[in-house]
Amino acid sequence: MQALSPPTAATPHPRSADGGLRTEFDFELPVGHVDERGTLHRHGAMRLATARDELDPLIDQRVREEPSYFGIVLLSLVIVRLGTLSEVRPDTVEALFVQDLAYLQELYGRINGLPEPRACPSCGSDLPGGDRVGES
């Protein structure tokens, strides 16, 4: 699989060159996740989301208590690989640097054919000045 470069206007296409369906997209985080052993993980893969992936976070108690946690849980479901980590859990996603989280949120939108964000993907509030979390 070809790794995706930092986000651009180009949208990855879910059809492979041979006409089959492409369901996983490799990526390289701009900064990278440092695990508890100090190992840096930058390369990973995200799969296309299903309707179930969008619904499952809604029954998660963390999301019910804090709706902005939705995006964290959702990303943990669709990231299938991050470096040598055997599992990507919500606590892994919440430990990412902001630049990496924004990259993954944008990647999620691009591979799933969502329109450009005008609101925070996690909480739904309008973004001041920019289109991504953290822009002003």
MDTraj code that builds the backbone (N, CA, C; nanometers):
import mdtraj as md
import numpy as np

residues = "MET GLN ALA LEU SER PRO PRO THR ALA ALA THR PRO HIS PRO ARG SER ALA ASP GLY GLY LEU ARG THR GLU PHE ASP PHE GLU LEU PRO VAL GLY HIS VAL ASP GLU ARG GLY THR LEU HIS ARG HIS GLY ALA MET ARG LEU ALA THR ALA ARG ASP GLU LEU ASP PRO LEU ILE ASP GLN ARG VAL ARG GLU GLU PRO SER TYR PHE GLY ILE VAL LEU LEU SER LEU VAL ILE VAL ARG LEU GLY THR LEU SER GLU VAL ARG PRO ASP THR VAL GLU ALA LEU PHE VAL GLN ASP LEU ALA TYR LEU GLN GLU LEU TYR GLY ARG ILE ASN GLY LEU PRO GLU PRO ARG ALA CYS PRO SER CYS GLY SER ASP LEU PRO GLY GLY ASP ARG VAL GLY GLU SER".split()
xyz = np.array([
    [0.0821, -0.1178, 0.0000],
    [0.0000, 0.0000, 0.0000],
    [0.0868, 0.1245, 0.0000],
    [0.0402, 0.2244, -0.0674],
    [0.1146, 0.3496, -0.0758],
    [0.0769, 0.4393, 0.0419],
    [0.1788, 0.4950, 0.1086],
    [0.1540, 0.5844, 0.2215],
    [0.1002, 0.7173, 0.1718],
    [0.0088, 0.7727, 0.2497],
    [-0.0458, 0.9032, 0.2146],
    [0.0439, 1.0108, 0.2711],
    [0.0664, 1.1119, 0.1921],
    [0.1464, 1.2251, 0.2369],
    [0.0600, 1.3149, 0.3242],
    [0.1185, 1.4181, 0.3825],
    [0.0371, 1.5105, 0.4617],
    [-0.0837, 1.5570, 0.3805],
    [-0.1932, 1.5900, 0.4488],
    [-0.3186, 1.6205, 0.3815],
    [-0.3052, 1.7260, 0.2726],
    [-0.3696, 1.6976, 0.1613],
    [-0.3794, 1.7916, 0.0503],
    [-0.5238, 1.7903, 0.0031],
    [-0.5527, 1.8653, -0.0986],
    [-0.6889, 1.8689, -0.1513],
    [-0.7259, 1.7383, -0.2211],
    [-0.6268, 1.6599, -0.2623],
    [-0.6541, 1.5349, -0.3319],
    [-0.7196, 1.4348, -0.2370],
    [-0.8211, 1.3669, -0.2856],
    [-0.8895, 1.2669, -0.2059],
    [-0.8468, 1.1294, -0.2526],
    [-0.7989, 1.0440, -0.1605],
    [-0.7638, 0.9083, -0.2013],
    [-0.8875, 0.8365, -0.2536],
    [-0.8708, 0.7578, -0.3538],
    [-0.9833, 0.6897, -0.4151],
    [-0.9938, 0.5479, -0.3614],
    [-1.1172, 0.5059, -0.3216],
    [-1.1322, 0.3722, -0.2660],
    [-1.1241, 0.2598, -0.3690],
    [-1.1083, 0.2926, -0.4946],
    [-1.0912, 0.1885, -0.5964],
    [-0.9432, 0.1697, -0.6239],
    [-0.9012, 0.0460, -0.6256],
    [-0.7612, 0.0171, -0.6553],
    [-0.7397, 0.0217, -0.8063],
    [-0.6139, 0.0147, -0.8484],
    [-0.5797, 0.0220, -0.9897],
    [-0.6437, -0.0920, -1.0685],
    [-0.6634, -0.2085, -1.0046],
    [-0.7226, -0.3229, -1.0740],
    [-0.8754, -0.3229, -1.0680],
    [-0.9352, -0.2156, -1.0140],
    [-1.0803, -0.2037, -1.0107],
    [-1.1448, -0.2565, -0.8836],
    [-1.0653, -0.3192, -0.7957],
    [-1.1187, -0.3705, -0.6701],
    [-1.1393, -0.2582, -0.5694],
    [-1.1984, -0.2927, -0.4578],
    [-1.2232, -0.1948, -0.3530],
    [-1.1031, -0.1851, -0.2609],
    [-1.0564, -0.0661, -0.2411],
    [-0.9443, -0.0397, -0.1501],
    [-1.0035, 0.0033, -0.0162],
    [-0.9742, -0.0721, 0.0900],
    [-1.0354, -0.0426, 0.2193],
    [-0.9365, 0.0061, 0.3241],
    [-0.8064, -0.0035, 0.2978],
    [-0.7049, 0.0438, 0.3924],
    [-0.6138, 0.1442, 0.3248],
    [-0.5760, 0.2459, 0.4028],
    [-0.4908, 0.3525, 0.3525],
    [-0.3762, 0.3741, 0.4504],
    [-0.2552, 0.3552, 0.4028],
    [-0.1365, 0.3769, 0.4854],
    [-0.1164, 0.5255, 0.5096],
    [-0.0564, 0.5591, 0.6226],
    [-0.0263, 0.6983, 0.6535],
    [0.1038, 0.7078, 0.7313],
    [0.1551, 0.8287, 0.7372],
    [0.2712, 0.8602, 0.8193],
    [0.2376, 0.9854, 0.8993],
    [0.2373, 0.9726, 1.0311],
    [0.2042, 1.0854, 1.1169],
    [0.3112, 1.1938, 1.1062],
    [0.2709, 1.3198, 1.1104],
    [0.3679, 1.4301, 1.1034],
    [0.4673, 1.4281, 1.2196],
    [0.4217, 1.3966, 1.3399],
    [0.5097, 1.3953, 1.4574],
    [0.5337, 1.2521, 1.5025],
    [0.4292, 1.1808, 1.5357],
    [0.4392, 1.0419, 1.5788],
    [0.3991, 1.0225, 1.7234],
    [0.3546, 0.9027, 1.7540],
    [0.3130, 0.8660, 1.8891],
    [0.4306, 0.8019, 1.9618],
    [0.4568, 0.8506, 2.0820],
    [0.5622, 0.7926, 2.1659],
    [0.4938, 0.7074, 2.2710],
    [0.5226, 0.5761, 2.2707],
    [0.4584, 0.4871, 2.3677],
    [0.5288, 0.4927, 2.5028],
    [0.4787, 0.4137, 2.5979],
    [0.5323, 0.4161, 2.7353],
    [0.6776, 0.3710, 2.7440],
    [0.7274, 0.3029, 2.6428],
    [0.8676, 0.2600, 2.6404],
    [0.9572, 0.3616, 2.5708],
    [0.8966, 0.4685, 2.5172],
    [0.9740, 0.5694, 2.4469],
    [0.9913, 0.5424, 2.2982],
    [0.9216, 0.4409, 2.2460],
    [0.9302, 0.4067, 2.1041],
    [0.8404, 0.4998, 2.0235],
    [0.8944, 0.5524, 1.9145],
    [0.8194, 0.6414, 1.8263],
    [0.7488, 0.5596, 1.7193],
    [0.6189, 0.5825, 1.7036],
    [0.5372, 0.5136, 1.6030],
    [0.4798, 0.6194, 1.5089],
    [0.5165, 0.6139, 1.3812],
    [0.4681, 0.7135, 1.2839],
    [0.3895, 0.6507, 1.1696],
    [0.4211, 0.5284, 1.1324],
    [0.3564, 0.4645, 1.0178],
    [0.2379, 0.3814, 1.0640],
    [0.1296, 0.3911, 0.9904],
    [0.0112, 0.3154, 1.0265],
    [-0.0820, 0.3010, 0.9085],
    [-0.2009, 0.2504, 0.9383],
    [-0.3034, 0.2336, 0.8357],
    [-0.4402, 0.2595, 0.8971],
    [-0.5256, 0.3199, 0.8173],
    [-0.6639, 0.3469, 0.8562],
    [-0.7532, 0.2800, 0.7523],
    [-0.8608, 0.2206, 0.7998],
    [-0.9544, 0.1566, 0.7075],
    [-1.0761, 0.2457, 0.6858],
    [-1.1488, 0.2162, 0.5791],
    [-1.2745, 0.2851, 0.5553],
    [-1.3676, 0.2584, 0.6730],
    [-1.4449, 0.3559, 0.7092],
    [-1.5395, 0.3411, 0.8198],
    [-1.6683, 0.2761, 0.7714],
    [-1.7317, 0.2070, 0.8629],
    [-1.8629, 0.1492, 0.8367],
    [-1.9677, 0.2302, 0.9138],
    [-2.0926, 0.2062, 0.8839],
    [-2.1992, 0.2718, 0.9600],
    [-2.1888, 0.2332, 1.1076],
    [-2.1494, 0.1103, 1.1334],
    [-2.1347, 0.0636, 1.2725],
    [-2.0273, 0.1437, 1.3464],
    [-1.9194, 0.1774, 1.2770],
    [-1.8134, 0.2567, 1.3395],
    [-1.8662, 0.3927, 1.3844],
    [-1.9576, 0.4497, 1.3088],
    [-2.0145, 0.5798, 1.3441],
    [-2.1158, 0.5680, 1.4582],
    [-2.1745, 0.4500, 1.4738],
    [-2.2751, 0.4294, 1.5783],
    [-2.2157, 0.3835, 1.7113],
    [-2.1157, 0.2974, 1.7073],
    [-2.0593, 0.2411, 1.8303],
    [-2.0153, 0.3456, 1.9328],
    [-1.9502, 0.4550, 1.8929],
    [-1.9106, 0.5525, 1.9944],
    [-2.0291, 0.6135, 2.0698],
    [-2.1469, 0.6147, 2.0083],
    [-2.2634, 0.6757, 2.0725],
    [-2.3086, 0.6000, 2.1970],
    [-2.2725, 0.4713, 2.2079],
    [-2.3088, 0.3946, 2.3273],
    [-2.1937, 0.3847, 2.4273],
    [-2.0796, 0.4415, 2.3913],
    [-1.9641, 0.4431, 2.4808],
    [-1.9909, 0.5420, 2.5949],
    [-1.9710, 0.4978, 2.7179],
    [-2.0007, 0.5822, 2.8335],
    [-1.9186, 0.7116, 2.8335],
    [-1.7929, 0.7047, 2.7871],
    [-1.7087, 0.8251, 2.7820],
    [-1.7684, 0.9300, 2.6892],
    [-1.8242, 0.8855, 2.5776],
    [-1.8850, 0.9768, 2.4814],
    [-2.0158, 1.0323, 2.5367],
    [-2.0899, 0.9493, 2.6084],
    [-2.2160, 0.9956, 2.6679],
    [-2.1907, 1.1040, 2.7718],
    [-2.0780, 1.0905, 2.8434],
    [-2.0428, 1.1902, 2.9448],
    [-1.9783, 1.3136, 2.8833],
    [-1.9034, 1.2944, 2.7764],
    [-1.8325, 1.4047, 2.7100],
    [-1.8396, 1.3829, 2.5588],
    [-1.9388, 1.4426, 2.4903],
    [-1.9578, 1.4203, 2.3465],
    [-1.8350, 1.4493, 2.2609],
    [-1.7472, 1.5381, 2.3050],
    [-1.6283, 1.5680, 2.2241],
    [-1.5324, 1.4493, 2.2175],
    [-1.5551, 1.3463, 2.2991],
    [-1.4718, 1.2258, 2.2974],
    [-1.5079, 1.1341, 2.1799],
    [-1.6161, 1.1651, 2.1099],
    [-1.6621, 1.0847, 1.9972],
    [-1.5504, 1.0578, 1.8960],
    [-1.4805, 1.1640, 1.8540],
    [-1.3758, 1.1504, 1.7530],
    [-1.2608, 1.0616, 1.7977],
    [-1.2288, 1.0668, 1.9266],
    [-1.1207, 0.9825, 1.9806],
    [-1.1586, 0.8353, 1.9683],
    [-1.2801, 0.8017, 2.0116],
    [-1.3262, 0.6628, 2.0050],
    [-1.3369, 0.6178, 1.8598],
    [-1.3916, 0.7033, 1.7740],
    [-1.4073, 0.6682, 1.6327],
    [-1.2724, 0.6382, 1.5674],
    [-1.1740, 0.7237, 1.5896],
    [-1.0418, 0.6982, 1.5310],
    [-0.9812, 0.5689, 1.5835],
    [-1.0025, 0.5375, 1.7095],
    [-0.9468, 0.4131, 1.7644],
    [-1.0076, 0.2900, 1.6975],
    [-1.1280, 0.3038, 1.6436],
    [-1.1929, 0.1920, 1.5747],
    [-1.1405, 0.1719, 1.4332],
    [-1.1037, 0.2799, 1.3651],
    [-1.0671, 0.2689, 1.2234],
    [-0.9156, 0.2655, 1.1978],
    [-0.8347, 0.2995, 1.2975],
    [-0.6892, 0.2861, 1.2806],
    [-0.6553, 0.1399, 1.3065],
    [-0.6122, 0.0711, 1.2038],
    [-0.5866, -0.0723, 1.2156],
    [-0.4420, -0.1035, 1.2496],
    [-0.3562, -0.0038, 1.2345],
    [-0.2145, -0.0280, 1.2635],
    [-0.1477, 0.1047, 1.2932],
    [-0.0625, 0.1060, 1.3941],
    [0.0204, 0.2223, 1.4244],
    [0.1540, 0.1703, 1.4744],
    [0.2538, 0.1784, 1.3877],
    [0.3862, 0.1259, 1.4213],
    [0.3772, -0.0205, 1.4602],
    [0.4392, -0.0548, 1.5727],
    [0.4399, -0.1941, 1.6187],
    [0.3352, -0.2202, 1.7259],
    [0.2475, -0.1220, 1.7514],
    [0.1436, -0.1414, 1.8522],
    [0.0472, -0.2505, 1.8072],
    [0.0133, -0.3398, 1.8973],
    [-0.0772, -0.4494, 1.8626],
    [-0.2221, -0.4039, 1.8582],
    [-0.2518, -0.2909, 1.9238],
    [-0.3883, -0.2408, 1.9300],
    [-0.3850, -0.0887, 1.9461],
    [-0.4768, -0.0215, 1.8794],
    [-0.4904, 0.1229, 1.8969],
    [-0.6195, 0.1455, 1.9750],
    [-0.6046, 0.1888, 2.0979],
    [-0.7177, 0.2118, 2.1879],
    [-0.7432, 0.3625, 2.1999],
    [-0.8582, 0.4003, 2.2557],
    [-0.8851, 0.5427, 2.2734],
    [-0.7753, 0.6157, 2.3514],
    [-0.7166, 0.5523, 2.4511],
    [-0.6114, 0.6208, 2.5265],
    [-0.4867, 0.6436, 2.4417],
    [-0.4656, 0.5604, 2.3406],
    [-0.3552, 0.5827, 2.2468],
    [-0.3833, 0.7076, 2.1634],
    [-0.5059, 0.7191, 2.1133],
    [-0.5433, 0.8334, 2.0298],
    [-0.5395, 0.9623, 2.1115],
    [-0.5868, 0.9583, 2.2358],
    [-0.5883, 1.0812, 2.3158],
    [-0.4482, 1.1252, 2.3563],
    [-0.3500, 1.0357, 2.3463],
    [-0.2118, 1.0702, 2.3784],
    [-0.1358, 1.1262, 2.2577],
    [-0.2001, 1.1311, 2.1401],
    [-0.1339, 1.1834, 2.0209],
    [-0.1106, 1.3335, 2.0337],
    [-0.0082, 1.3799, 1.9672],
    [0.0147, 1.5238, 1.9586],
    [-0.0974, 1.5847, 1.8741],
    [-0.1315, 1.7094, 1.9006],
    [-0.2422, 1.7767, 1.8333],
    [-0.2249, 1.7741, 1.6818],
    [-0.1047, 1.7934, 1.6329],
    [-0.0800, 1.7924, 1.4890],
    [-0.1162, 1.6562, 1.4291],
    [-0.0840, 1.5492, 1.4995],
    [-0.1158, 1.4146, 1.4506],
    [-0.2665, 1.3887, 1.4561],
    [-0.3317, 1.4337, 1.5626],
    [-0.4764, 1.4166, 1.5739],
    [-0.5479, 1.4895, 1.4604],
    [-0.5077, 1.6124, 1.4316],
    [-0.5685, 1.6885, 1.3224],
    [-0.5458, 1.6183, 1.1887],
    [-0.4251, 1.5646, 1.1683],
    [-0.3937, 1.4916, 1.0454],
    [-0.4868, 1.3713, 1.0300],
    [-0.5043, 1.2937, 1.1380],
    [-0.5880, 1.1739, 1.1308],
    [-0.7353, 1.2083, 1.1114],
    [-0.7815, 1.3160, 1.1717],
    [-0.9200, 1.3587, 1.1518],
    [-0.9436, 1.3982, 1.0067],
    [-0.8487, 1.4696, 0.9494],
    [-0.8618, 1.5093, 0.8089],
    [-0.8531, 1.3872, 0.7169],
    [-0.7627, 1.2961, 0.7471],
    [-0.7498, 1.1732, 0.6686],
    [-0.8795, 1.0933, 0.6728],
    [-0.9380, 1.0807, 0.7908],
    [-1.0659, 1.0102, 0.8056],
    [-1.1705, 1.0724, 0.7118],
    [-1.1795, 1.2030, 0.7130],
    [-1.2756, 1.2705, 0.6266],
    [-1.2487, 1.2473, 0.4791],
    [-1.1212, 1.2521, 0.4406],
    [-1.0865, 1.2349, 0.2984],
    [-1.1146, 1.0938, 0.2499],
    [-1.0731, 0.9909, 0.3247],
    [-1.0901, 0.8545, 0.2737],
    [-1.2352, 0.8099, 0.2775],
    [-1.3158, 0.8748, 0.3621],
    [-1.4566, 0.8389, 0.3709],
    [-1.5458, 0.9334, 0.2914],
    [-1.4836, 1.0254, 0.2135],
    [-1.5576, 1.1113, 0.1228],
    [-1.6436, 1.2151, 0.1917],
    [-1.6015, 1.2598, 0.3092],
    [-1.6773, 1.3625, 0.3806],
    [-1.6391, 1.5000, 0.3299],
    [-1.7312, 1.5956, 0.3376],
    [-1.6979, 1.7322, 0.2951],
    [-1.5934, 1.7922, 0.3881],
    [-1.5261, 1.8954, 0.3396],
    [-1.4265, 1.9650, 0.4219],
    [-1.4906, 2.0106, 0.5516],
    [-1.4246, 1.9888, 0.6654],
    [-1.4846, 2.0264, 0.7930],
    [-1.4943, 2.1773, 0.8105],
    [-1.6057, 2.2203, 0.8614],
    [-1.6271, 2.3605, 0.8986],
    [-1.6528, 2.3689, 1.0484],
    [-1.6547, 2.2500, 1.1116],
    [-1.6772, 2.2431, 1.2556],
    [-1.5844, 2.1386, 1.3134],
    [-1.5632, 2.1449, 1.4432],
    [-1.4784, 2.0491, 1.5139],
    [-1.5356, 1.9091, 1.4949],
    [-1.4571, 1.8125, 1.4425],
    [-1.5083, 1.6782, 1.4203],
    [-1.5481, 1.6087, 1.5507],
    [-1.4898, 1.6495, 1.6619],
    [-1.5189, 1.5837, 1.7883],
    [-1.6416, 1.6393, 1.8582],
    [-1.6578, 1.7714, 1.8562],
    [-1.7663, 1.8300, 1.9367],
    [-1.8709, 1.9030, 1.8546],
    [-1.8448, 1.9285, 1.7252],
    [-1.9430, 1.9919, 1.6394],
    [-1.9470, 2.1432, 1.6446],
    [-1.8666, 2.2060, 1.7304],
    [-1.8703, 2.3517, 1.7385],
    [-1.7977, 2.4140, 1.6196],
    [-1.8400, 2.5357, 1.5830],
    [-1.7767, 2.6064, 1.4720],
    [-1.6305, 2.6320, 1.5028],
    [-1.5473, 2.6186, 1.4000],
    [-1.4049, 2.6439, 1.4159],
    [-1.3770, 2.7896, 1.3847],
    [-1.3117, 2.8616, 1.4753],
    [-1.2843, 3.0038, 1.4515],
    [-1.1762, 3.0241, 1.3472],
    [-1.2104, 3.0892, 1.2386],
    [-1.1105, 3.1303, 1.1410],
    [-1.0625, 3.0248, 1.0460],
    [-1.0519, 2.9007, 1.0850],
    [-0.9963, 2.7974, 0.9988],
    [-1.0904, 2.6799, 0.9898],
    [-1.0472, 2.5801, 0.9126],
    [-1.1303, 2.4631, 0.8916],
    [-1.0923, 2.3467, 0.9799],
    [-0.9800, 2.3535, 1.0479],
    [-0.9353, 2.2393, 1.1261],
    [-0.9197, 2.2767, 1.2724],
    [-0.9251, 2.1742, 1.3545],
    [-0.9066, 2.1935, 1.4970],
    [-0.7715, 2.2586, 1.5202],
    [-0.7672, 2.3633, 1.6005],
    [-0.6420, 2.4293, 1.6327],
    [-0.6066, 2.5459, 1.5438],
    [-0.6785, 2.5641, 1.4311],
    [-0.6512, 2.6799, 1.3444],
    [-0.7284, 2.7993, 1.3961],
    [-0.6710, 2.9166, 1.3792],
    [-0.7467, 3.0373, 1.4159],
    [-0.7255, 3.1446, 1.3124],
])
top = md.Topology()
chain = top.add_chain()
for i, resn in enumerate(residues, 1):
    res = top.add_residue(resn, chain, resSeq=i)
    for name in ("N", "CA", "C"):
        top.add_atom(name, md.element.get_by_symbol(name[0]), res)
traj = md.Trajectory(xyz[None], top)
